[in-house]
Amino acid sequence: MQLDDHISSIYFIGDVHAQHTKLEALLTEIDFDDTDPDSECKTAKLVFIGDLIDNKQTNNDQHIITLQRVQSLQKNGHALCLLGNHEFNAIGWASKNENGEFCRPHNEKNTKQHRAFLNAVGEGSAEHNRWIDWFKSLPLFLSFETVNAIHACWDEQAIERLKPYLNADNSLKEVHWVDAFNEQHELFELCEILLKGPERTLPDGEFFIDKTGTKRTQERVKWWQEYQGDKPVVIGHYTLNELPEPLTHKVVCVDYNAAKDDNVLVAYRVDTQLDADNEQLFAAQDRFDYLDKPNFEYDCNISMIELLSRLEKQFSEQQGDVLSEKEKQLQDYISELIWTEWDPVGVNDIEECRDEYYNYESGIYLFSKYAPLELSGYLYILHISYFDSLLDNNKERCGIIARKINRYSSDLGINAN
């Protein structure tokens, strides 16, 4: 699918499940405001991965407003939306086959799963039928220049077999909707694979209880572990609960169970100029967006700083108050070296800034004396945490400075390095 030239990124949004409040919070988080032409909407496109509907019945009131919001974004050119298995099931619930029977049985299990949506739209109403028609218009998959997207499983063979049944926009032709729910027709198997994911039958007597309390004798296949397609893929469907991260270097899931009260709605950003062969660049954890996302680099830096602070305190207690002449000589050497050669801020040509690193000289001295092997790491943590330096070769620079200090300290007989 060809995007307009001004689109530089795509935000793939996970299974919303009528969580309108969470959707609005996520759009705010990524600065996507369709009323503000200077927000992310200027250069980004949203792709909803499917499953906009169905939730516990306390969320009846958010179904229609969620659907209206997504449809509005779609009509105004800000978003695309894929067909999820819940929209697919909703179509089957409302459709009848040639025998006059509903394509999706109205049994207790299916009713429980679908009740919140039916209560919201009014089963059989004009509102209900209008949304069913819209669901039918949604594509089963999207293929962009550098990334593919589908609700549950990207299976090349299944997609090729599916294509004769599709309109040009990858939505299912009206005449084939009944076939999609006929277990004797190949279309049934194809939709099951692509929208619900492949499954394997458990050995006789084995079963598990799923999140809805339903007894299952089949389990999902982790197809992504074997996926080696030409393009990376974004999916939803799998109701993950862990910290958002790529499934593999080529497959990302954005369904982190937003239907659950405490779970956030997740998006994943893909650069439209991204080289699909650069797998590591695609499958990057920092491309996930969600409300209150931890700053992992900050957390790591803080923990390292706390550790080093405790070591500094320990070294300071060992050092005592009185310095020998050689120790003073080492301190003077450190002061001059970090000003003239380390200089992470880049101010050593400004004499007024001569005291820029004064507060760090003591720590550098203590590490050079009591933990010389850790000195380069200490300098690097200072470099990235306190000075946030953008200078090149940060690690190499810190290693060189540490080596010079340790050699000088060793020549003075202060450390054993």
Secondary structure, DSSP 8 states (H G I E B T S, - for coil): ----TT--EEEEE---TT-HHHHHHHHHHTT--TT-TTSGGGTEEEEE-S------GGGHHHHHHHHHHHHHHHHTTSEEE---HHHHHHHHHH-B-TTS-BSS---HHHHHHHHHHHHHH-TTSHHHHHHHHHHHTS-SEEE-SS-EEESS---HHHHHHHGGGB-TTS-B-GGGTTGGG-TTSHHHHHHHHHHH--EEE--TT--EE-TTS-EESEEE--GGGT---SS-EEE--S---SS---SSSSEEE----TTSTT----EEEEETT--TT-HHHHS-GGGEE-TT---HHHHHHHHHHHHHHHHHHHHHHHH-S---HHHHHHHHHHHHHIIIII-TT--TT-GGGTTTTHHHHHHHHHHHHH-GGGHHHHHHHIIIIIS----S-HHHHHHHHHHHHHHHHHHHTSS--
